[in-house]
């Protein structure tokens, strides 16, 4: 994951959590290019999008998973 992606995720973490909890996101730069139930599904969809750049996959935990982590 690049610094650009990392910083974008941090800036948008609340929005991402509210909208995509329990999902895997494929990100290139500051753009979500695919969403999946699994990392593999998100990656496969991302490859089909023909986006240019390195694909990073992140998982947005559910509220229950977040509470468990605390």
N, C-alpha and C positions, 0 to 999 in steps of 0.2 A: 504494500500500500504506500502510495506517495504521500508527502506532506500535504499536498493540495487536497487529496481525498480525506486524509485524517482530519485536517482542520475543518473541512466542509461538514464532515460527520459530526464533529464536536459542536459546531455552530448550529446545526439542525437536529441535534439529538432528541430534543423533546418532540418536535414535529414527526421525526422518523418513528419514535416510540409509539406515539398516538396513532399513527396511520398504518404502520407496518409491523406491529408487534407479532412475534411468532413466525415471521417470514425471513427468507434469505434474499438479500439484495445484491445485484451485480452493478458495480459502479465503475465508471470511467471518468476520471477528473471530478467534476462537480455534477455529474448526471447519473441518475438511476436509469440503467438501460434494460434491466430485466428484474422480475420478481418471481420467486419460486417457493414452494413448500420445503424444498431441500436445496442444499448448496449445488448439487449436481443439476437439478432442474433449472435453477437460476443461471448457472454457467452455460448450459446448453442453449437456453433462450438468448443469452447474451451473445453467444457465437453466431446465432442466426441473425442478430441485429446488424452485424457487420460494422459495429462501432470501431473506431480507430483508437487504439491505445491499450494499455495493460488493464485487464479486467480484475477488479478486486471484489471478492465476495465477503459480505458481512452478514451476521445474523442479528436480528433485533429481538431481544428476549421478550417473553410475555410478562405481564405484571407479576404473575405467580413466580416465575423464574427469577425476576429481579428481587422480589422479597426474600426468596430463598438465599440469594447471594449475600444479602445483608446479614 
